[in-house]
Amino acid sequence: MSKFLDAVHDSMRLKRYSSSTIESYTNWILRFILHHNRRDPREMGAAEIGAFLSYLANENHISGSTQNQALQAILYSTSTYS
């Protein structure tokens, strides 16, 4: 999975994302992957994304704005490499 995260990182650098955004997005993508037992994000869809966001809200009490950041990171990874 490291190659996947490296590719996401490189893509974001090419698009001139800030280093803090790159770090945040790659951390959210990694958490999403680990939450779903190391499945490839390109093989997951709306159900898995919804389950992860619900987990963040219900188990970790993550705010709505932070959940939105996690969602945007996941969508970036799935749309860029699908």
TACOR-V549097 format. One record per pair of residues at least 12 apart in sequence whose C-alpha atoms are under 10 Angstrom apart, sorted by the first residue. I is the first residue (numbers start at 1). J is the second residue. D is the distance in whole Angstrom. If there is no record, write none. Layout:
BEGIN
[[I	J	D] [I	J	D]]
END
This chain:
BEGIN
[[1	30	9] [1	33	9] [1	38	8] [1	39	9] [1	40	8] [1	41	10] [2	30	9] [4	26	10] [4	29	10] [4	30	10] [4	40	9] [4	41	9] [4	77	9] [4	81	9] [5	25	10] [5	26	7] [5	27	9] [5	29	8] [5	30	8] [5	77	9] [6	26	9] [7	77	9] [7	80	10] [7	81	9] [8	22	9] [8	25	9] [8	26	7] [8	29	9] [8	73	10] [8	76	8] [8	77	7] [8	78	10] [8	80	8] [8	81	8] [9	22	6] [9	23	8] [9	25	9] [9	26	7] [9	77	10] [10	22	9] [11	77	10] [11	80	9] [11	81	10] [12	25	9] [12	26	10] [12	76	9] [21	69	10] [21	73	9] [22	73	9] [24	69	9] [24	70	9] [24	73	8] [25	69	8] [25	70	7] [25	71	9] [25	72	8] [25	73	5] [25	74	8] [25	76	9] [25	77	9] [26	70	10] [26	73	7] [26	74	9] [26	77	9] [27	70	9] [27	73	9] [28	67	10] [28	69	8] [28	70	5] [28	71	8] [28	72	9] [28	73	6] [28	74	7] [29	41	8] [29	70	8] [29	71	9] [29	72	10] [29	73	6] [29	74	6] [29	75	9] [29	76	9] [29	77	7] [29	78	10] [30	73	10] [30	74	9] [31	52	9] [31	70	9] [31	74	10] [32	48	9] [32	49	8] [32	51	10] [32	52	7] [32	53	9] [32	70	9] [32	71	10] [32	73	10] [32	74	7] [33	52	10] [33	74	9] [35	48	9] [35	51	10] [35	52	7] [35	55	9] [36	48	8] [36	49	10] [36	51	9] [36	52	8] [40	78	9] [41	74	8] [41	75	9] [41	77	7] [41	78	6] [41	79	10] [41	81	9] [41	82	9] [42	74	10] [42	75	10] [42	77	8] [42	78	5] [42	79	8] [42	80	9] [42	81	7] [42	82	5] [43	78	9] [43	82	8] [44	78	8] [45	75	10] [45	78	9] [46	75	10] [49	70	10] [49	71	8] [49	74	8] [49	75	9] [50	71	9] [52	67	9] [52	70	9] [52	71	9] [53	66	10] [53	67	6] [53	68	9] [53	70	8] [53	71	8] [54	67	9] [56	70	9]]
END
